Amino acid sequence: MMIDDKYENIDSLIEAFQQFSKMNWRTTTLWGLKPSEIRLLVSIKLGVEREGKKAQTVSDLSKLLKVTSPTITQMVNSLITQGYVVRTTDTQDRRISDITLTDKGEHLAEMAVTRGRDTFKGMIDHLGKEQSDTLMQLLNEVYSYFEEVSRQHNDF
C-alpha cells in the first residue's frame, strides 16, 4: 500500500514532538521552587507590568495560565508561606483577593524572566532570526490547530 507522500514523515514528526515531553526542563526545581510556582511568579510580574495594575487576582492568573482557580490558590498559599507573595482583600469587593509579589518574589521573578529571555536569545542565535521567526509562526499555527482539535473532541 502506498502512503501519500504528504504523510511520509508522520512518524518523525510525532517523535520530534515527543522529545519535548522527555526533557527535564518542566520538572526540575529552580531556586527551591517548582516550575509551576516560578511560572506563577513570572505571570504576576508580567501581568502587573502589562496591565498597569498593582496586583493580579486568582481569576486573572487562572485565565492566564489556563489552570483552575483552586490550582492557583494552592500555589499562592505555598508562595505566601515561602514569603514570595502576599494576598490582600480587595477594598471594593471582599470576595476578591489581590496577589502581589514581595521584594523577594519580585527579585526571583526578575531572575526567572532574565534566565528565560537569555535561553531564547541563545535559541535565536542558534537558529538565526529568519528561522526563529518561522518557528514562532509555525508554533502558533500548531497551537491553534491543537486548540481546534481539542474543541472538536469536547463537542462529542
Secondary structure as GFF3:
##gff-version 3
##sequence-region A 1 156
A	DSSP	three_ten_helix	5	7	.	.	.	ID=ss1
A	DSSP	alpha_helix	10	22	.	.	.	ID=ss2
A	DSSP	three_ten_helix	24	26	.	.	.	ID=ss3
A	DSSP	alpha_helix	35	51	.	.	.	ID=ss4
A	DSSP	beta_strand	56	57	.	.	.	ID=ss5
A	DSSP	alpha_helix	58	65	.	.	.	ID=ss6
A	DSSP	alpha_helix	69	81	.	.	.	ID=ss7
A	DSSP	beta_strand	85	89	.	.	.	ID=ss8
A	DSSP	beta_strand	97	101	.	.	.	ID=ss9
A	DSSP	alpha_helix	103	127	.	.	.	ID=ss10
A	DSSP	alpha_helix	129	154	.	.	.	ID=ss11
###
